[in-house]
Amino acid sequence: MRLFKILLVSLLSASSFSAWALEEIHLHCKRYEKSYMEEYEMKIVPALANRKAKVYLDERDLDRSDEYGHQLVKSVTLARPKIVIWVEASFAPEVVTGVSYPSGTVSTQISIDTNTGKLKKTEKIQGGILGATMGDGTRFSEEDCLLSPSPNKAK
């Protein structure tokens, strides 16, 4: 009987996890820096067999590319209650107000605990305008991100 209960709980957990892994995840986030507070919406669309995972901030796709550089969501891992996102960006050399900046890169790892609502971000900055203004190196920050109901679900 005990083995049956363990098997049943395992199956229910696996089915709930797989359902979570197939649904869009919506979060309402707040970032604080000194006396400044910014709110934004994050949407995570899990990967399917024929499509890579996508991440949107205020409906803006994080996979972007233009003449100034490109940014790519490298991976999204859903391991309830955690979500881990890895983003890489590279920037071309640029001149801003007469000052030349070399090319640069930023590698970002985001970890969200959906139970606590804590988002932890690690950014490794190397070169570019960010390296020149903020300094090369690794930066750590925390934000608040709470699960929001999906706008597609009936209430």
N, C-alpha and C positions, 0 to 999 in steps of 0.2 A: 504494500500500500504506500509506503514511504517513497519508494522508487517511482511509483505512478504519479504522486504529487510533485516530485522533483521534475519529472518529465513534462507534466502538464504546465508547471510554472515556466519551464524553459521554453516550451513551444509558444506560450502566450507572450513571453518577453520577446522572443525572436520575431513573432508576427507584428508586435507593436513597434519594434525597432525597424523592421523592414518597411512598415508603412511610413514611419517618420522619415526614413531615408529616401522615400519617393516623393514626398510632398514638398512644396515650396515652404521655406521657413522665413517668417517675417519677424523682424526685431525693431523695436524703437530704442534708439541709443542716445546717450547724452555724454558729451565730452566736456570736461572742465579744465581750464587752464587759467590759473590765478583768478581774477574776477570775471573771466569770460566763460560763457556756457553756450555750447552749440548742440542742437538736436538734429538728428537725422534718422532716416529709415533705412534699414538694411534688408535686402531680400536675397536669399540663397536658393538657387535652383539646383538641386542635386543632379549629378551626371546620369545619363541613361546610356544604353548600349551604343547609340548612334550620336550622342551629344555630350560634350564636356560640361562639367559643372560651371555655373555662372554666379557671379556676385554683383549686386547692384547697390549703390548708395544713392538714395533719393532718385531712384529710377535711372541713374547713370551707370552704364556698364563699365566695370573695372577693366575689362579687356579693351584697351584703347591703343591706337597708333596714329601718329601724325608726324609732321616734319620736325617736331621738337623731341620726339622719342617714342618709346612704346612701353606699355604696361601689360602684364599678362598674369592672370590667375593660374598659377601652376598646379595647385591641388586644393581640394576641399575634402576633408575627412569628417564624417559624421559618426561619432562614437558616443551615443547618448550617455550622459547629458552634455558631453563636450562636442564642440565644433572647432576644427582647426583649419585655418585658411592660410595658404602661402602665396604671396604675390611678389613678382619681380618686376622692376622698372629700370629702364636705362634711358638716359637723356643725352642728346647730341650736344656738342659744344655750342655755346651761345654767347651773345653780346647783349648786355642789359645796361642801359644808360651809359654806354661807352666803356663798360668793364667787361673783359673777356673771361668766360668761365669754361673750364675743360668739360669733357663728357663726364658723366657720373652714373652711378647705379644706387638703387635702394632695394634691399631685400626685406620683406615684411612678413612676419609670422603673427597671426592673430589667433588667439585661443579664447573661445567663449564658453563659459559654464552656464548652461541654461537653467540650472537649479538656483544659482546664486545671482545670476544676471551680471556677472563680472566679465568684462572683455579685457584681456591682457594682450598688449601689442609690443613686439620687439622689432625694431627697425635698425638695419645695418646700412649706414650711409657711407658711400665712398665717392669722393670727388663731386664734380658738378657744382651748380649754384648752391645746392643744399649743403654740400661739404664745406664750401667756402663761407657760408653764412652761419650754419649751425655747428660746423665742425664734423670731420670724419669720425666714425665710431658707431657704437651701438647705443640706442636709446630705448628706454622702457617706459611704457605708460599704461594707465588703466582707465577704462570707461565703464559706464553702466549700459547694459543692453538687455532689455526684457522682451520675452516672446510676445508677439502681438497676434491676434487672430488673423488668419488668412482672409484677405478680402474676397476670395472666391468661395469660401465656405458659407453655407446657409447658417443663419443664426437661430 
